[in-house]
Amino acid sequence: MTSKQLLQSVLEMPSIDRAEIASALIDSLGEAPEDDITLIDEALQRDQAVEEGKARYLDEAEFRRGIRRE
């Protein structure tokens, strides 16, 4: 069975089974590199700031204008 065939079989499973397989695959990768952990922490902090009203999300136009200024 090829990886594409396996993936197709898994995608046809009920969501609870797919979630279990996804979790097992992620666990099999081991610890996330320190850079990944740092990025995830930053994303969580930014999301919390938005939820608390201390920051807001930018739409695409605002984002692009900010890039052009730098």
PyMOL commands that set and color helices and strands:
alter all, ss='L'
color gray80, all
select helices_A, chain A and resi 3-11+15-28+34-51+60-69
alter helices_A, ss='H'
color red, helices_A
deselect
rebuild
show_as cartoon
